[in-house]
Amino acid sequence: MNKLSDRINKMSESATLAMARLSRELKEKGKDIITLSLGEPDFDTPDFIKDAAKKAIDNNFSHYTPVPGLPELRDSIVTKFQRDNNLKYTRDQIVVSTGAKQSLANVCLSLLNPEDEVLLPCPYWVSYSDMIKLAEAKPVKILSSIENDFKVTVSQIEDAITPKTKMLIFSSPCNPSGTVYSRSELENIAKMLEKYPHIYVVADEIYEHINFNEKHFSIGSIASMKDKTITVNGVSKGFAMTGWRVGFIGAPLWIANACNKIQGQVTSATCAIAQKATEEAMLADPKITTSMCNSFLKRRNLVIKSLKEIPNIKCNVPMGAFYVFPDVSFYFGKKYKNNIIKNADDFCMYLLNNAHVACVSGTAFGNDNCIRISYATSENKLIEGIKRIKNQLEQLS
């Protein structure tokens, strides 16, 4: 008898965390695994941020803080939003959470009702779909193609809208594709959405500082979108602070209050010391992230060049984040010994078990033909990892 709730039984394990777990298990058995599956920078947190945390410890920031975060931290986020994104919020419109993942979950649980529909441009971050389902709403996938750099069009979005549509969630730069929507593209989406005042937009901007193309643009800065956009951000990617677990939203006050309410019954505030460190990050000149961004750009170029040397893998040139999302569908139906690669899941397991390279299947991101390769690792590991992939694919018949 299954004693678990229907809610948990309907939920999938995070594909990225599942691959990380499988990789660790093989490493523990002595296998030399090259991990190209992780979604975190391989850089250290900047010293000035760590110094702020040490100072917070010495100053005894070891007590509960207000649920939505320390006032001084929320003020620094208000400053950041205005300075970097042309977003005008007050302190009460900011809610700090235990990572942007919790911020997103708070928003879904605060706004969605059973049978509400949420538009998801594909590919999308793995957890969006299950968060929507957790809120008893329905994810509606909008397909894209590698030929169009995994961007969806205004007409595609509008065609997917129904009277039940409540929300649109997207990330730019995008995890897993690295897609970056331009200012003009976002303005066109906003113009279309003026016809649908019942639809709210959740803009996941966690990768804003890893943008190789142009200055990041926030859809919430468009006048018509101000009162129906929830901007989600954090410090995990741009400041290499994944383990500090600090994310935040800027939102209309009534939505911020709802997120504050639900967070107060679940986790309350995130770590006080991490909050003080984040305050320092928010007040810093964003140019401090440039060096890391340039390193990722160099690696992106290396990975694209190497992948082009593998026959029949299709790859576009992503303009942000630290992933490539190649189409590997040519290899579906190919055999190795008595095993047939039927889909992207099989493809990734074939590479893990035989080439000892960990990637993530695109299926969990809403695209069955692709895999996600992270280049958040050293150039030597990238070269060796893609060399192993090439050699292993040559074994297929």
N, C-alpha and C positions, 0 to 999 in steps of 0.2 A: 504494500500500500504506500503510495506517494504521500508523505505528510507535509510536503512543501506547498506553499501557496500557488495558486494559478499564476499570480503575478510573476513570481520568480521562475516558474517553469516555462513561461513564455519568453523570458529574457535570454539573450545569447551572451556567452562569455566574450569579453572584448578580444577581438582578433589580434590586436597588437600585443596585448598582455599575454594572450595564449601562446603566441610565437616566442615571446620573451621567456615564458615558462619552459617551453620545449627546448629552447636553446640552452637554458641553464641546466636542464636535466642531462643533455648530451655532454655539456662541458664537465659536469660532475662525473661522467663516465670516462673522461679523458679525451674526448673528441676536441679537435681544434676547430672551433666554430667561429666563423667571421660573421658578426652580427650587423646586418644592413637593414634591420627591422625597427630600430629604436627611434622614437620621436622626441629625442632630447639632445640639446647641444652637448658636444664633448669638450666644452670649455669650462673653466672654473668661474664661479661667481666673482665679480670684480672686488678687489681688496677693500675699496671704500664702503661697499655695502656690507661686507663681513665685519669691518670695523664698527659700523653702526649697530650691528647685532651684538657685538661684544660689549659695546658701551651700554646697550639696553639691558644686558644681563647685569652689568655692574651697577646700573641705576635701578635695579629691581623691578623691571617690567615683567613680572612673573605672576600677575594676577589677571582675572577675567577683565576683558575690555567690553565696551558696548557691542552688542550683537553685530551691527553693520560695520564695525571697525572703529579704531581710535579716531577722534575728531581731527587730529593733526594729519593723520594719514589720508582721510577722506578729503581734507582741504588740499593736500598735495596732489591727489588724483584729479580734483577739480582743475588745479593749475595745469597739470599734464594734458588733460583733455582740451583745454582752451589753447594751450601753446602748440600742441602737436596736431590736433584734429579739428580745430575750430568748432568744438562742441562746448556748449555753455550749460553747465549743470551747477546746482547748489550742493552743499554738503549732504543734505538730506536725500538727494537723488543718487547717492553713491552707496552701494552695498558691497563690502569686502567679504570674500568667502574663502573656503579652503580649496583654492585652485579654481581656475576658470571652468573646470568640469562641474563643480558644485554650483557655480554661478548659472550655468546653462540649465542644470537640473532644477534649480530654484525657479527660473523663468518658466520652464515647461509646466511645472507643478502649480505655479501661481496663475497661469493664464489658460491652460487647456482643460477642456471638458471632454467626457466621452463622446466619440464620434466627430469631434473637431478634426479638420484636416490640416496638415502641415506640409508645405511645399519644400522639397529637398532637391536642389540641383545636384545631379550626380557628376562626379563622385563627391561624397561628403564624408566628414569625419565619422568614424565608426560608431561613436556613442550617441549621435543625434537620434538615430532611428529608435534605439532602445529607450532613450529618455522619453521620446514621444509616446511610445507604447506604454511605458510606466505610468504616464499621465492618462492612459486609456484613450489616447487620440490616435489618428491614423496618419502614417507617413505617406506622402504622395511623391514618388520619384519622378524627376524631370531629367531625361537622358541627355547626354552630351557625347561628343566624339573627340578623339585625339586630333582629328583633322582641324577641328575648330578650337584647339587648345583647351578642351574640356569646359568651354563656356556655354551657358544656355542663353538663348535670345529672349528679348522682351515678349515676342509672340508666343514662344514656348511657355513662358511663365503664365501669361494671360490665358492661354488655352487650358491650363491645368486648374485655373481658379473655378470654384463652385461656391454656392451659397454657404457651404460648410467650411470653407477655407478660413482659418484663423491666423495663420502665421507662415512666414517664409524664413528659413534659417539657411545662412550660407557663411562661408569663411573666405576671406580674401586678405592676404595670400592664402591659398587653399591647401589644407591637408586632406587628401594625399597628392594632389596633382601639381601643386605649386602655381596654380592659376592665379593671376592678379587681374581683377576687374578695374578698368580705367575709370577716370572721373566721368567721362562722357557716357560710358556704358551704365554706370550707376545712376547718373542723372536721367537717362532714358527709362530705366526701371522705375525710378521714383515718379517720373511723369505718368507712366502707365498706372502706378498704384494710387495716384490721386483719385482714380475712378472707384477705388475699393477701400473706403475708409475703415472697414471692419478688419482689415488685414494688418497685422503687426510684423515688423521685421526684426529678426535677431541677427545682428552683424557680429560675427566672431572675428576679432581683429588681433588675435594672440600672436600672429606672425608679422605684425606691421613693420617691425624693424628689420626683417629679412626680406627686402624688396629690392630686386636688381634693376628695376625698370624706371620707376618714377616715384615721386613723393607719394606716400600713402594717402588715400582719400577715404573719408568716412561718409557713408551714405546718410548717417544721422545729422550731418552738417547741412544738408539740403533743407531749406525752410519747410517744405511740405512734409518732410519726414520727421521733424523734431519731436512731435508728440506721439509718434507710433514706432519709434526705433529704440531697441535695447542694444546698447553697445557693450560687448563683452571683451575684456582684455585681462592681462595679468603680466607676471614677470618671468614666467617659466622659460620662454623661448628667447626673447630679446636680451634678457639679462642673465641667462644661464642659471636660473634659480628653480629648476623643476622640483627639487626636494623640499623647497621652502613652503610650498603649497599656499600661494596667495594669488587669487584672481579677484576680479571686481566687475561690476556693471555700472553704467550710467544709464538712467531710465526715467521716464515720466514718474512723478512722485508717487502716484497710486500703485504703480508696478513695483517701485523700489520698496514701498511700505509692505507690499504683499510678500516680496522676497525676504525682507527682514523678519516678517512674521513666521514664515515657514522655517527659516534658518534658526530662529530662536527656539523652535521645538525639535530641532535635529542635532545640529552641532554647536549652536551659539557661535561665538567669534572664533576666528582662526588664531594661531599662536601669536601672542603679544610681541615676542622678540622678532618674529618674521615680519610683523607689521611695521615695526620701527625700521627694519632694514629696507623694507619696500618704500617707506616714506623717503628714504635717502635716494633710492633709485628713481622715484618719480620726479624729484627735484633736480636731478642731474641733467646735464646737457645731453640730449639724445644722440649726439654725435659719438658718444662713447661706444655705441653699438656698431659703428661703421667698420671697425677692424674685423669683427667677427663676421659681419655680412660679407665683406670682401673675401674672407677665407672660404665662406660657403660658395660664393660665386666661382672662385677658382676650382673648387671641387666639383661643382655642377658641370663646368666645362670639361673637366677630366672624365667624369662619368658619362656624359653624352658622347664624347669622342670614343670612349671604350665600348659603349653599347652599340655604336654604329658599326663596329667591327664584328658584331655577332649577326650572322645571316637571319633575316626574317623577323627580327625584333623591331617593332615600330616605336619610335620615341620622338616626342616633341621637345621643345625647349622651354621648360618652366621658368617663370619670371620671379618666383619668390619661394619662401619656405626653404626646406632642405631635403626635398624629395624629387625623384623622378617617378613617372607612372607609365612605364612602357606597356604596349600591347604585345602579349606573348601568345595570342590565340593560334598562330601558325602551328604551334607545337601540340595543340590539342589533338588527340588521336594517335600521337606518336607512342612508340613502345620502347621500354627498357626491360630486357629479359622478358618476364611474363606479365609485366605491369603496363597498363595503358594510362597515359595522362589524359584525363577527361576534361579537366577544367583548371582554373587558376589555383584552386586549393591543392589539387594533385601536383601541379607544377611546383608550387612552393615546398611541398613535402618532399618531392623528388630532389630538389636542390638541397634541402636541409639534410636529408639522410644520406645523400651520395656525394654532393659537392661540399657539404658542411658549410653552407652559406644560408643565413636566415633572412628571408624577405617576407612580406605580408601579402596575402591574396587580396586582389581587388574586389572580390565578392562582398566582403564586409563593408566596403566603401560604396557599394552600389554599382560596380562595374565588373562584370564577370570575365572580361577579356584581359584585364591588366593585373600587374603586381606593383606594390609599392617598394621602392628601394630608397633607403635613407642614406644620405651621404654625410651624416653627422658622425664621422669617424675619420681616422687618419688617411692621408693619400695612399700610403703603402697598403693599408687594408682594403681600400677601394680598388686599387689596381689588382691585388691578389684575389679579392672576392669576385670581380668581374671576369678575371682570367679563369677562375674555377668554374663559373657559370658557363662560359664559352666552351671550355673543355668538356663539361658534363653534357651539354646539349648536343655535342658532336657524337655522343654515344647512343643517341636515340635513332630509331629506325621507323 
